[in-house]
């Protein structure tokens, strides 16, 4: 059984652009600008300082934000941000932060926030097994909240917000780990956005935090240096030895987004086309490809569904593997099938999957 890298539909780490993989392969042996392997270049070198500077500029350009935002390249994944955010903004607060519980990953953020201060559960989808997102009429935002926290795309369940949440007078904090730079997001209306890299923008090991300067300045001061956003801002993300390799690959991905794709709006159009292929097929055969979420809340990044029986799901996954596909098994918490359509997943590869799904449905006699 030989898997095809172009057919890697894994929920993360996800597929990277072919051109980025080629450049990365070259850089492992020697970076063109230095002649040294990227795995052995000092994080204190002028070359790496230039990498960080360019990456900061590229992300600001892609998000359309100015220098009133810091772009930080941190470690610890989104999981560390579950703690860093409330440590900075909720510790010692007398008023509760608003949190939405819309799926697996937003649920992981809740206990970490409660360690630091009061939390108000604005809405939870747990009773409905996270099969939908809240309608706007169900959300009563608190004007006194120190911030609102939500996850824009729930990777496990296949749910995605297609609107901006919250009030403009309450800081918006958003975990965009699985849809960062996949579409325009009105970034200037958020106080802090965080995203670990291994979905849309690079390999595991680096987490991008985009935070307004004024938020960083008013954050709590009684924090360990490594867990203080100010520390990393002052050091331009080189406070300790950072993951040089992972950061360099993220730089290559931003160059690809800007140079080959044409920016985030162009990327969004491609992502919409990819998702439409699979959802269109599922809507033609809803009795066979059974979407687990409400139609208006469907994710463009993670298409989740079940088949009529567990046995058919296992047969589907086995035959898909034989055909070169990988990463199609659903998350362990929900099972079923999940096809992740991150930025680097090509439209041609999604067409291959749609054709496979159509053939499998016909042969199954449903």
N, C-alpha and C positions, 0 to 999 in steps of 0.2 A: 504494500500500500504506500503510494507516494503522494503526499499532499502538495498542493499548489499554493505558493506564497500569495499569489494574487487572489486566491479564494479563501483567505483567512478572515472569517466573519466573527472572530473572537470578540467578546465583550471587553477585553483589555488584559494585558497589553494588546493594542490593536495594530492593524496593518499600517505600514509607512509607505510614502510615495516611492516608486521605483527609482526615480532620479535621486532622491535623498539616500536611498540605500546604496546606490552606486557611489555617491560622493562620500558617504560614511565609510564604505569599504576602502576607498582610497585614503581617507584621513587616518584610518587605523594604522596604515603603513607610514604615511607622511602627509601632513597638512600642506597644501600647495604653497601657502605663504611662509612656512617655516622650514619645511623639510623634515620635521620631527613627527613622530606618531602622536595623535591626539591623546592617546592613553598615557603619554609621558610628558606632556607639556605642563609647566608650572602654572598654577592658578594665579601666581603673582607676576606673570609675564605680561609684557605690553600687548602681545597678541590676544591673550584671554581678556584683558581689559577692553580691548576693541570689540571682541565678540559680545561681551555683556552690553556694551554701549549700543552696538548695532541692534541687538535683540530688543533692548528697551525701546529704541526708536521704532522698530518694526511693529511691535505690539501696540504701541500708541497709535501708529498709523492705521493698523488694522481695526482697532477699536474706535478710532476717531476721537481720542482724548488728548489733552495737552500735558504740559509739564506740571500742572497742578495735581497730577497723579504720579505716584511712585509705582514702578514696575519692579517687583522683587522676585528673585529666583531662589526659592527656599527648598527645604527637604522635609521629609515626614509625611508627604502625601496630603490628601484632603483630611485624613484622620487627624493629623497634627493641627490643622486649622479648626477642627471641631473644638479644640481646647484653646488655641491661641486667640480666636475671636472673642469668646466670653471672658477670657483672662484680661484682655485689653479693654473691653467695653462694658462688661457686666459685673465684674468683681466690685463689691462694696455698693452696688446699686440698690436703691430702695424700691425701684419700679421694675416690673417684669419685662423681659424681652419677649417679643412675639416669635413663635416658631411654628412652622407648618410640618406636619408629619404625613408625608405623601408617599412614602415607600421605604425600602430597606435602608438606603443611605441617609435620608433625613432622620430616620429613627436612630441611627448611630450617633448623630450630633446631639440629640437631646440629653442623654445622661451626662455628657461632658459639660454642657452648658449649665446644667443644674448643680454641678459641683461648685460653680463660681457665683451663682446668684439666682434670683427668681426668674422662672420661665412660665409664660402663659402659652398653653397649647391652643393656638388660634384655630386649628382645624386638624382632624385626623381622618385618614381613609382606612384605618385598620379594620373597622367594622365591616367594610365592603371588600376586604382583602386587596385593597389598593388597586381597584379596577377603574378608578376615575380620579380626577382632580376636582378641587372645589370650584363651584360657580362663584362669580364675584358677589352675588347676593348673600352667600353663606359666610363671607369674611367681614368681620367687624374689627377693623384695625384700631389699635389704641394710639391716640395722639401722644401719650406720655411714654411710650415704649422707648428704651434707649436704642433699639434697632429691631428690624424685621429680618428674620433669617429664613431662606427657603432654598430648595434644590431645583434648578431649572429643568433638569432632565433626570428622571429616575431610571438608571441603567438596567436594573433588575426587572422591574415590572413593565418597562416600555412606555412610560408616561412622560409627557413633556408639556410645559407651559408654553402657550403660544400668545401670551400677553404679558405685559408688565404688571407686577403686583405692588401693592403698598401705597403709601402716601409720600408725597415729595418732602414733607416736613419730618419724616422719620427715616433714619438711615437704612438703606437697603443693603443687606449682605447676602450674597448669593454664591452657592456652590455650583459652578458651571463646569465641573470636571468632565462631563461626558458630552457637552455641546459647545465648549469654548471655541470661538473662532469658526464655528460652523454656520453662522448666520449673524446678521446685525442684531445688536442687543440693547441699544440705547445706553451704552456704558456710562455716559456722563450722568445718568440718573441713579447710578449706584455709588455708594460710598466705598464698598470693598467687594471685589470679585476674586474668587480663588478657583484654581483648577489644577489637579495633578495632570501630568503630561501624557500618561500612557493610553489615552483614548484618541485624541485628535491631533496632538501637537508634538509628539516625540516619544522616547522610551521612558520607562519608569526611572525615578530617581530625582526628578525636579518637579516642583510645584510652583506655578506662577500665581502671584498675588498682585492684583492691581488695586491700589488703595489711594484715596484722596489724601493729599498732604494734611489737610485740616483734621481729618479723622486720626491719622497717626499722631499728630501733635497733641491731641486731647486724650489719648489713651492712657490707661493707668501707668504709673511710673514704678510701682513696687513689683516688678517682674524680673525674672532671670534674664540676663542679657540675650541669650539665644532665643528666648521666647518673646522678645520685644521687637515690634516692627521697626522702631526707630533705629535699633542697632544695625539691622540689615540695610535700611535705607542709607544710613551714614556710611556704611562700608560698600555700597554699590553691590550688594549680594555676595561679597567676598569677605565676610566676617571670619569664617573658618574655611577649611578646604572644601569647596563646593564640588558637585559632580560635573567636572569639566566636560567629560564626554557627552553626558545627557544634555547639558546646556548647549553644546555645539550642535547637536542634532536638532534641537528645538529651533536654533537659529536657521538651520538649513530648511526646516519646514516652513518657517515664516517667509524665507526667500521664495520658496515654492509657491506659497499662497499669494504673494505679491506679484511675482514674476511670471509664473506659469498659469495660475488660476485667474488672476486679475482682481484679487481682493475678496472680502467676506461676502459681499452681495452676490458675486459670481459663484462663490462656493455654495451659497444657500440655494441658488437655482439648480445646481448639480445635485445637491442633497435632496431637494424636493423631487427631482426626477427619479432618483434612485428609490426613494421610499414609495413613490406612486406606483412603480412597477410591482412591488410586492403586495402593497395594500390593495391594488387593483385586482390582482389575482385572488387574494383572499376574499374580496367582496363578491367575486364571481362564484366562489365555492365556499360560502360561509359555513356550510354544514361539515366541511372537511377541514379547512384551515380556519380554526376557531380563534379569533382574536380575543385576548383576555382583557382588553381595556376598551373603554368608551371611545367611539370613533373620533370625537373632537379633541380627545386628549392623547391621541396616538403620537408616539415619538418618531421623529425623522431619523434618529440615531440608532434606536434599538427596536426592532420589529419582533414582538413576542406573540406566540400562538401555541395552541395545542392541536393535536389530532384526535380523532374519535376514540382511540384506545391507546393505552400505554404501549401495547405491543406494536402498533403502527408507528409510534414515535421512535421506538428503538430500531425498527426496520428502516425508517427514514434516515436516522443518524448513521446507521451502518452503511447504507447504500451511498449516502452523501460522502462519507469518508472514502469509500472505494472510488468515487468520482473525483476525488481531489479536494473536496471542501473540508474545512476545519472550523472549530469554534462554534458550532451551531447548537450545542446543548444548552438548555436553559440554565439559569442560576440554580444552585442547589436548594434555595429557599422556595422556589416556585415550580421548578421542573419545566417540562415542555420544551419548546424550541425557541431560540433567540438568534436573529440575524442582526449583527451590528454593522451599521452602514456609516462608519466614521469617514472623515474627510478624504482619506487616501484610498478608500474603497472605490474602485472605478465603476462607472455605469455599465461597462461591458461585463464585469464580473457579476454584477447584480442581475444582468440579463441572463447569464449562465445559470444563476440560482433560480430565477423565475422559470426558466425552461425546465430545469430539473424538477421543480415543484409541480409544474403542470403535468409532466410525464408521470411523476409518482402518483398524482391524484387519479389520472386516467387508468393506470395499471392497477390501482387499488380497487377499482370498481365502484367508487362512490360518485 
